[in-house]
Amino acid sequence: MSAREWAVLLVLCGAIFLEGIDVAMLNVVLPAIRADLGMSTAQLQWVMSAYVLGYGGFMLLGGRAADLFGRRQMFVFWLAVFLVFSGLGGFATEGWMLIVARFMTGVSAAFMTPAGLSIITTGFAEGPRRNKALLIYSGTAAGGFSIGLVVGGLLTSLGWRWVFFAPVVLSGLILVAALAVVPRSPRPDRTGQGFDILGGLTVTAAIVLIVLGVEQAAHAAAGRTVAVLAAGVVLLVAFVVIERRSAEPLIRLGILRDPGLVRANLAGLLFAGAFFGFQFIVVLYLQELRDWSTLQTSFAMTVIGIDAILSPTLTPKLVERFGNARVVFGGLLLATAAYALFLPVGIDWTYLVMLPSLLLLGLAFALTYGPLTIAATDGVDEAEQGLAGGLLYTSFQFGAALGLSAVTAVNVAATDASTPGAVLGGYRAALLVPLCAAVVAAAVTAFGLRSPTRAAPAEQAPDTAEASALR
C-alpha cells in the first residue's frame, strides 16, 4: 500500500476504534450509572440497547446514503454528529436523557460506519490487499474495545460522565484528520435514484418492536408481549412488500440470493447477540455480586482484547490457508466452548477459573469478526458496497440488541429473590442464551464449509475514482 493509502486506512481505523472504545467504556460503567441515576436492570440494558437500536435500525439507510450521497461526505458529517451527542450524554441527569443521547449516537454511527467501510472496499483491490486492509480495520475495532475496558475503568474513578466526554476529544482529532486525508468522493450519479425513506422507517420500527417484545417478555403481560412481537413481524413483512414494489429499494432483495452473504449476516447476528449478552451478565456478576470495582472488572476483561493482536497478524494467514468459512466456523466453536466453560460460574470463582473462557472468547473474536466482514462484502458490486456493509452491521447491532434483551429477560424471570444464591441462579440461566446463540451460529456457518469458494481476483490496482485518489 502507498503512503496515502496507509494514511486513509489509519483515519478510518481511528473511527472504528472510536466506536469500539465508546461501547466498551460504557459496558464497565453501567453499575455506576445505575447507582447515580437510580435505574433498574431493565432500564439499564436500554442504555446499551438504545445505542445498538439506533445503530442497527438506521444502518441500512446509512449504507444506502453512502452509495448515493458520497462516502466521504457521509463519513465526515456523521462523525461530527457522533461528537455532539457523545458529549450531550455526559450531561444527562435522568435515565431517559442518557438513553436518548445514546440512541442518537448510535444513529450517527449507523451512517458513519458503513461509509468508512465502503471507502475501504472501493479503495482497495478485491483480494489480498483488501483482505489485509479489512483485517487491520477489524483488529483496530477489537483494540478499541479492549482498550476501552481499561480506559472506562480509569475514567470512572473520576466520574462516569468522563466516559462520554473522552470520546469527544478523540472524535474531534479524527474529524480533523479525515478532512485533511480522506479524498473527496466523486459526486454519485443519482439520476433516477431515490432514497427509500419509507422502507428505512419501516425496518427500523420493526427492529425496535421486536427487541422491545423480547425485553419485556419476563415482566409484561403475555398478551402485550405477543402483540408487540406480532407488530414487529408485520412491519418486517411490510418492509419486504415495500422493497419489492419500490423502484429504488433500500435493499435490492436480489442481493439476498447470495448464500455466502446470508450466512455471514446470520452468523454475525447470532455472534454479536451472544457476545454482548455474555459481557452484560459478566459485568453485573463481577461488580454487583462479587463487589469488584470498575477498574478490577476492566482489567479482568481486557484479556478478551487479545484479538486486537491476532486479527491483523494470525487471522490473515489462516484465511489464506483455510478460507473464510473454515476460520469463522473455528471461531464460533471456540466461542461455544468459552460460554460453556463459564456456565457453571460460582459465587467464589477466582479469576484463574474465569480466565480460560475470556481467553477463548478473545480468540473466537479474532477468528470470526474480520472474516465475516470479508465474506459479507466479497463479490458485491461496487455500487452496493455501502449496502453490503450496512447489512452486516445491521445484523451485528440487531443481534446485540436481541442478545441484551434476551439475557435481561431470562435473568429477570429466573431471579426469584435478592439473595446471592438466587441472583447467581439468574445469571446462570441468562448465560444459556449466548451459549445457544453460538451453537446455532456455528451450525449456520457449517452449511458453507463445502460450498464452492469464490475465486479471489488477482490483486490489481483499483480502477475506481476513490482508489485513484488514494494513489
C-alpha positions as CSV (number, residue, x, y, z in Angstrom):
1,M,0.0,0.0,0.0
2,S,1.1,3.5,-0.7
3,A,1.7,6.1,2.0
4,R,-1.6,7.8,1.1
5,E,-3.5,4.5,1.4
6,W,-2.0,3.9,4.8
7,A,-2.9,7.4,5.9
8,V,-6.6,6.9,4.8
9,L,-6.7,3.5,6.4
10,L,-5.3,5.0,9.7
11,V,-8.1,7.6,9.8
12,L,-10.8,5.0,9.1
13,C,-9.3,2.7,11.7
14,G,-9.4,5.7,14.1
15,A,-13.1,6.0,13.6
16,I,-13.9,2.3,14.1
17,F,-11.5,2.4,17.1
18,L,-13.6,5.3,18.5
19,E,-16.8,3.2,18.0
20,G,-15.2,0.2,19.8
21,I,-13.8,2.2,22.7
22,D,-17.1,4.1,23.2
23,V,-19.1,0.8,23.5
24,A,-16.5,-0.8,25.8
25,M,-16.2,2.1,28.2
26,L,-20.0,2.2,28.6
27,N,-20.1,-1.6,29.4
28,V,-18.0,-1.3,32.6
29,V,-19.6,1.9,33.8
30,L,-23.2,0.7,33.8
31,P,-23.4,-0.1,37.5
32,A,-22.1,3.4,38.4
33,I,-24.7,4.9,36.1
34,R,-27.4,2.7,37.8
35,A,-26.3,3.9,41.2
36,D,-26.3,7.6,40.2
37,L,-29.4,7.8,38.2
38,G,-31.4,5.1,40.0
39,M,-32.1,2.9,37.1
40,S,-33.5,-0.7,37.2
41,T,-31.8,-3.6,35.4
42,A,-34.5,-3.4,32.6
43,Q,-33.9,0.3,32.2
44,L,-30.1,-0.1,32.4
45,Q,-30.0,-2.5,29.5
46,W,-31.7,0.2,27.4
47,V,-28.7,2.4,27.9
48,M,-26.9,-0.2,25.8
49,S,-29.8,-1.2,23.6
50,A,-30.7,2.4,22.7
51,Y,-27.3,2.7,21.1
52,V,-27.4,-0.6,19.2
53,L,-31.0,0.1,18.1
54,G,-30.1,3.4,16.7
55,Y,-27.0,1.8,15.1
56,G,-28.8,-1.3,13.7
57,G,-32.0,0.4,12.9
58,F,-30.6,3.1,10.7
59,M,-27.6,1.2,9.3
60,L,-29.3,0.2,6.1
61,L,-30.2,3.9,5.5
62,G,-26.6,4.8,6.3
63,G,-25.2,2.2,3.9
64,R,-27.5,3.4,1.1
65,A,-26.7,7.1,1.9
66,A,-23.0,6.4,1.4
67,D,-23.7,5.0,-2.0
68,L,-26.0,7.8,-3.1
69,F,-24.6,10.9,-1.4
70,G,-20.9,10.3,-1.3
71,R,-18.9,8.1,1.1
72,R,-16.5,10.9,2.4
73,Q,-19.4,13.3,2.8
74,M,-21.4,10.9,4.9
75,F,-18.4,9.8,6.9
76,V,-17.3,13.4,7.9
77,F,-20.8,14.8,8.6
78,W,-21.9,11.9,10.8
79,L,-18.6,11.8,12.7
80,A,-19.4,15.4,13.7
81,V,-22.9,14.4,14.9
82,F,-21.3,11.5,16.9
83,L,-19.1,14.0,18.6
84,V,-22.0,16.2,19.6
85,F,-24.3,13.6,21.1
86,S,-21.5,11.8,22.8
87,G,-20.8,15.0,24.7
88,L,-24.5,15.5,25.5
89,G,-24.7,12.1,27.1
90,G,-22.2,13.2,29.7
91,F,-24.6,16.0,30.8
92,A,-27.6,13.7,31.4
93,T,-29.4,14.0,34.8
94,E,-32.2,11.5,34.1
95,G,-32.1,8.0,32.7
96,W,-34.3,8.9,29.7
97,M,-31.9,11.7,28.7
98,L,-29.0,9.3,28.6
99,I,-31.0,6.8,26.6
100,V,-32.0,9.4,24.0
101,A,-28.3,10.6,23.7
102,R,-27.2,7.0,23.3
103,F,-29.8,6.4,20.6
104,M,-28.7,9.4,18.6
105,T,-25.0,8.5,19.0
106,G,-26.0,5.1,17.6
107,V,-27.8,6.7,14.6
108,S,-24.7,8.8,13.8
109,A,-22.6,5.6,14.0
110,A,-25.0,3.9,11.6
111,F,-24.3,6.4,8.9
112,M,-20.6,6.8,9.7
113,T,-19.5,3.2,9.9
114,P,-20.8,1.8,6.5
115,A,-19.4,4.9,4.8
116,G,-16.0,4.2,6.3
117,L,-16.2,0.5,5.4
118,S,-17.2,1.3,1.8
119,I,-14.3,3.7,1.5
120,I,-12.0,0.7,2.1
121,T,-13.9,-1.8,0.0
122,T,-13.9,0.6,-3.0
123,G,-10.5,2.0,-2.5
124,F,-8.5,-1.3,-2.2
125,A,-8.5,-4.0,-4.9
126,E,-10.6,-7.1,-4.1
127,G,-8.3,-9.9,-3.0
128,P,-5.3,-9.9,-0.7
129,R,-4.9,-6.1,-0.5
130,R,-8.5,-5.5,0.5
131,N,-8.5,-8.5,2.9
132,K,-5.4,-7.1,4.6
133,A,-7.0,-3.7,5.0
134,L,-10.2,-5.2,6.3
135,L,-8.5,-7.4,8.9
136,I,-6.4,-4.4,10.1
137,Y,-9.6,-2.5,10.3
138,S,-11.5,-5.2,12.3
139,G,-8.4,-5.7,14.5
140,T,-8.4,-2.0,15.3
141,A,-12.1,-2.2,16.3
142,A,-11.2,-5.0,18.6
143,G,-8.3,-3.0,20.0
144,G,-10.7,-0.1,20.7
145,F,-13.0,-2.5,22.6
146,S,-10.2,-4.0,24.8
147,I,-8.5,-0.6,25.5
148,G,-12.0,0.9,26.2
149,L,-12.5,-1.6,29.0
150,V,-9.4,-0.3,30.8
151,V,-9.9,3.3,30.0
152,G,-13.5,3.1,31.1
153,G,-12.5,1.8,34.5
154,L,-9.9,4.6,34.9
155,L,-12.3,7.3,33.8
156,T,-15.0,6.1,36.1
157,S,-12.7,6.8,39.1
158,L,-13.0,10.5,38.0
159,G,-16.8,10.1,37.4
160,W,-18.9,8.1,34.9
161,R,-19.6,11.2,32.9
162,W,-16.0,11.2,31.7
163,V,-16.8,8.1,29.7
164,F,-18.9,10.3,27.5
165,F,-16.6,13.4,27.4
166,A,-13.4,11.5,26.4
167,P,-14.8,10.3,23.0
168,V,-15.5,14.0,22.2
169,V,-11.8,14.7,22.2
170,L,-10.9,11.6,20.2
171,S,-13.6,12.1,17.6
172,G,-12.5,15.8,17.2
173,L,-9.0,14.7,16.3
174,I,-10.2,12.1,13.9
175,L,-12.6,14.6,12.2
176,V,-9.7,17.0,11.6
177,A,-7.5,14.2,10.2
178,A,-10.4,13.0,7.9
179,L,-10.9,16.4,6.4
180,A,-7.2,16.5,5.6
181,V,-6.5,13.0,4.4
182,V,-9.6,11.2,3.1
183,P,-10.1,12.1,-0.6
184,R,-13.3,13.6,-1.8
185,S,-15.7,11.1,-3.1
186,P,-16.8,11.5,-6.7
187,R,-20.3,13.0,-7.0
188,P,-22.6,10.0,-7.4
189,D,-24.9,10.0,-10.4
190,R,-28.3,9.9,-8.7
191,T,-30.3,10.2,-11.9
192,G,-33.5,8.2,-11.4
193,Q,-32.3,7.0,-8.0
194,G,-34.4,7.7,-4.9
195,F,-33.9,7.3,-1.1
196,D,-36.3,4.8,0.3
197,I,-37.3,6.6,3.5
198,L,-40.5,4.6,3.9
199,G,-38.5,1.3,3.8
200,G,-36.0,2.7,6.2
201,L,-38.6,3.8,8.8
202,T,-40.5,0.5,8.5
203,V,-37.5,-1.7,9.1
204,T,-36.3,0.5,11.9
205,A,-39.7,0.3,13.6
206,A,-39.8,-3.4,13.1
207,I,-36.4,-3.9,14.8
208,V,-37.4,-1.7,17.7
209,L,-40.6,-3.5,18.3
210,I,-39.0,-7.0,18.1
211,V,-36.3,-6.1,20.6
212,L,-38.9,-4.4,22.9
213,G,-41.0,-7.5,22.8
214,V,-38.1,-9.8,23.7
215,E,-37.0,-7.5,26.6
216,Q,-40.4,-7.2,28.2
217,A,-41.3,-10.9,27.9
218,A,-40.2,-11.5,31.5
219,H,-42.1,-8.7,33.2
220,A,-45.1,-7.7,31.0
221,A,-48.4,-9.5,30.3
222,A,-48.2,-12.3,27.8
223,G,-50.8,-10.7,25.6
224,R,-48.9,-7.4,25.4
225,T,-45.6,-9.2,24.6
226,V,-47.2,-11.2,21.8
227,A,-48.9,-8.1,20.4
228,V,-45.6,-6.2,20.3
229,L,-43.7,-9.1,18.7
230,A,-46.5,-9.6,16.2
231,A,-46.5,-5.9,15.3
232,G,-42.7,-6.2,14.6
233,V,-43.2,-9.2,12.4
234,V,-46.0,-7.4,10.5
235,L,-43.7,-4.4,9.9
236,L,-41.0,-6.7,8.6
237,V,-43.4,-8.3,6.1
238,A,-44.5,-4.8,5.2
239,F,-40.8,-3.8,4.6
240,V,-40.4,-6.7,2.2
241,V,-43.5,-5.7,0.3
242,I,-42.3,-2.1,0.1
243,E,-38.9,-3.2,-1.2
244,R,-40.4,-5.5,-3.8
245,R,-42.6,-2.6,-5.1
246,S,-40.1,0.2,-4.8
247,A,-38.4,1.5,-7.9
248,E,-35.3,2.3,-5.8
249,P,-35.5,0.0,-2.8
250,L,-33.4,0.4,0.3
251,I,-32.4,-3.3,-0.1
252,R,-32.3,-4.8,-3.5
253,L,-33.8,-8.1,-2.5
254,G,-31.7,-9.9,-5.2
255,I,-28.6,-9.3,-3.1
256,L,-30.0,-11.8,-0.5
257,R,-29.8,-14.6,-3.1
258,D,-26.1,-14.9,-2.3
259,P,-25.9,-17.7,0.2
260,G,-22.5,-16.7,1.5
261,L,-23.7,-13.1,2.2
262,V,-26.8,-14.5,4.0
263,R,-24.8,-16.9,6.1
264,A,-22.4,-14.2,7.0
265,N,-25.2,-11.9,8.2
266,L,-27.0,-14.6,10.2
267,A,-23.7,-15.7,11.8
268,G,-22.9,-12.1,12.6
269,L,-26.3,-11.5,14.2
270,L,-26.0,-14.6,16.4
271,F,-22.3,-14.0,17.3
272,A,-23.0,-10.4,18.3
273,G,-26.0,-11.3,20.4
274,A,-24.1,-14.0,22.2
275,F,-21.1,-11.7,22.8
276,F,-23.0,-8.6,24.1
277,G,-25.3,-10.7,26.2
278,F,-22.4,-12.6,27.8
279,Q,-20.4,-9.5,28.7
280,F,-23.5,-7.7,30.1
281,I,-24.1,-10.6,32.6
282,V,-20.4,-11.0,33.4
283,V,-20.1,-7.3,34.3
284,L,-23.1,-7.5,36.6
285,Y,-21.8,-10.7,38.2
286,L,-18.3,-9.2,38.9
287,Q,-19.5,-5.8,40.1
288,E,-22.9,-6.4,41.8
289,L,-22.5,-9.9,43.1
290,R,-18.7,-10.1,43.7
291,D,-18.3,-6.4,44.6
292,W,-15.4,-5.9,42.2
293,S,-14.5,-2.3,41.4
294,T,-15.0,-0.9,37.9
295,L,-11.2,-0.9,37.4
296,Q,-10.9,-4.5,38.5
297,T,-13.6,-5.5,36.1
298,S,-11.9,-3.6,33.3
299,F,-8.6,-5.3,33.8
300,A,-10.3,-8.7,34.2
301,M,-12.0,-8.5,30.8
302,T,-9.1,-6.9,29.0
303,V,-7.8,-10.4,28.1
304,I,-10.6,-10.5,25.5
305,G,-8.6,-7.9,23.7
306,I,-6.1,-10.5,22.5
307,D,-8.0,-10.3,19.3
308,A,-6.5,-6.9,18.6
309,I,-3.1,-8.6,18.2
310,L,-4.3,-11.7,16.4
311,S,-6.7,-10.2,13.9
312,P,-4.1,-8.4,11.8
313,T,-1.4,-11.0,12.3
314,L,-2.6,-14.6,12.7
315,T,-6.1,-14.3,11.1
316,P,-4.9,-13.3,7.6
317,K,-2.6,-16.3,7.4
318,L,-5.4,-18.6,8.5
319,V,-7.9,-17.1,6.0
320,E,-5.3,-17.5,3.2
321,R,-4.7,-21.1,4.1
322,F,-8.1,-22.4,5.1
323,G,-10.6,-19.9,3.7
324,N,-13.2,-17.6,5.4
325,A,-15.8,-20.3,6.1
326,R,-13.5,-22.6,8.0
327,V,-11.9,-19.8,10.0
328,V,-15.3,-18.4,11.0
329,F,-16.5,-21.9,11.9
330,G,-13.5,-22.5,14.1
331,G,-14.0,-19.1,15.8
332,L,-17.7,-20.0,16.6
333,L,-16.7,-23.3,18.0
334,L,-14.2,-21.5,20.3
335,A,-17.0,-19.1,21.4
336,T,-19.3,-22.0,22.2
337,A,-16.6,-23.6,24.3
338,A,-16.0,-20.2,26.1
339,Y,-19.7,-19.8,27.0
340,A,-20.0,-23.5,28.1
341,L,-17.0,-23.2,30.4
342,F,-18.5,-20.1,32.1
343,L,-22.0,-21.6,32.5
344,P,-21.4,-23.2,36.0
345,V,-20.0,-19.9,37.4
346,G,-19.7,-20.0,41.2
347,I,-20.1,-17.3,43.8
348,D,-16.5,-17.7,44.8
349,W,-14.7,-18.3,41.5
350,T,-11.2,-17.0,41.2
351,Y,-10.0,-15.0,38.2
352,L,-7.9,-18.0,37.1
353,V,-11.0,-20.1,36.8
354,M,-12.7,-17.5,34.6
355,L,-9.6,-16.9,32.5
356,P,-10.0,-19.8,30.0
357,S,-13.4,-18.5,29.0
358,L,-12.2,-15.0,28.5
359,L,-9.1,-16.1,26.5
360,L,-11.2,-18.4,24.3
361,L,-13.6,-15.6,23.6
362,G,-10.8,-13.3,22.6
363,L,-9.5,-16.0,20.2
364,A,-13.1,-16.5,18.9
365,F,-13.5,-12.8,18.1
366,A,-10.2,-12.7,16.2
367,L,-11.3,-15.6,14.0
368,T,-14.8,-14.5,13.5
369,Y,-15.3,-10.7,13.2
370,G,-12.8,-9.9,10.4
371,P,-13.5,-12.9,8.2
372,L,-17.3,-12.2,8.5
373,T,-16.6,-8.7,7.2
374,I,-14.8,-10.1,4.2
375,A,-17.5,-12.7,3.5
376,A,-20.3,-10.2,3.6
377,T,-18.7,-7.8,1.1
378,D,-16.8,-10.2,-1.2
379,G,-18.0,-10.3,-4.8
380,V,-20.6,-7.5,-4.2
381,D,-20.9,-4.9,-6.9
382,E,-19.0,-1.6,-6.1
383,A,-22.2,0.4,-6.3
384,E,-23.7,-1.7,-3.5
385,Q,-20.7,-1.9,-1.2
386,G,-22.3,0.6,1.2
387,L,-25.4,-1.6,1.3
388,A,-23.5,-4.8,1.9
389,G,-21.6,-3.1,4.8
390,G,-24.9,-1.7,6.1
391,L,-26.5,-5.2,6.0
392,L,-23.6,-6.7,8.0
393,Y,-23.5,-4.0,10.7
394,T,-27.3,-4.1,10.9
395,S,-27.0,-7.8,11.7
396,F,-24.3,-7.1,14.3
397,Q,-26.3,-4.4,16.0
398,F,-29.7,-6.1,15.8
399,G,-28.1,-9.2,17.2
400,A,-26.5,-7.2,20.0
401,A,-29.9,-5.6,20.9
402,L,-31.6,-9.0,20.8
403,G,-28.9,-10.6,22.9
404,L,-29.0,-7.9,25.6
405,S,-32.8,-8.1,25.7
406,A,-32.9,-11.9,25.8
407,V,-30.3,-12.2,28.7
408,T,-32.1,-9.5,30.6
409,A,-35.5,-11.2,30.2
410,V,-34.1,-14.6,31.3
411,N,-32.2,-13.1,34.2
412,V,-35.2,-11.2,35.5
413,A,-37.5,-14.2,35.1
414,A,-35.1,-16.6,36.8
415,T,-34.2,-14.4,39.8
416,D,-36.9,-15.0,42.3
417,A,-35.2,-13.4,45.3
418,S,-32.5,-11.0,46.3
419,T,-30.2,-13.5,48.0
420,P,-26.8,-14.1,46.5
421,G,-27.8,-17.7,45.6
422,A,-30.9,-16.5,43.7
423,V,-29.0,-13.8,41.9
424,L,-26.4,-16.3,40.8
425,G,-29.1,-18.6,39.6
426,G,-30.5,-15.8,37.5
427,Y,-27.0,-15.2,36.0
428,R,-26.5,-18.9,35.2
429,A,-29.9,-19.1,33.4
430,A,-29.1,-16.0,31.4
431,L,-25.8,-17.4,30.3
432,L,-27.6,-20.2,28.5
433,V,-28.7,-17.5,25.9
434,P,-25.2,-16.8,24.5
435,L,-24.3,-20.5,24.6
436,C,-27.4,-21.4,22.4
437,A,-26.8,-18.5,20.1
438,A,-23.2,-19.6,19.5
439,V,-24.2,-23.2,18.8
440,V,-26.8,-22.0,16.2
441,A,-24.3,-19.6,14.6
442,A,-21.8,-22.5,14.2
443,A,-24.5,-24.7,12.6
444,V,-25.3,-21.9,10.1
445,T,-21.7,-21.5,9.2
446,A,-21.2,-25.2,8.8
447,F,-23.5,-25.2,5.8
448,G,-21.0,-23.1,3.9
449,L,-17.9,-25.3,4.6
450,R,-18.4,-27.3,1.4
451,S,-19.7,-24.5,-0.8
452,P,-17.6,-23.5,-3.7
453,T,-15.3,-20.7,-2.8
454,R,-15.4,-17.6,-4.9
455,A,-12.3,-17.2,-6.9
456,A,-10.2,-14.5,-5.5
457,P,-9.3,-12.0,-8.2
458,A,-5.7,-11.3,-8.9
459,E,-4.5,-8.3,-6.9
460,Q,-4.5,-5.3,-9.2
461,A,-4.7,-1.6,-8.8
462,P,-8.3,-0.4,-8.1
463,D,-9.9,1.3,-11.0
464,T,-12.4,3.4,-9.1
465,A,-12.2,7.1,-8.7
466,E,-11.8,6.8,-4.9
467,A,-8.9,4.3,-5.4
468,S,-7.2,6.6,-7.9
469,A,-7.5,9.4,-5.4
470,L,-5.9,7.2,-2.8
471,R,-2.9,6.5,-5.1
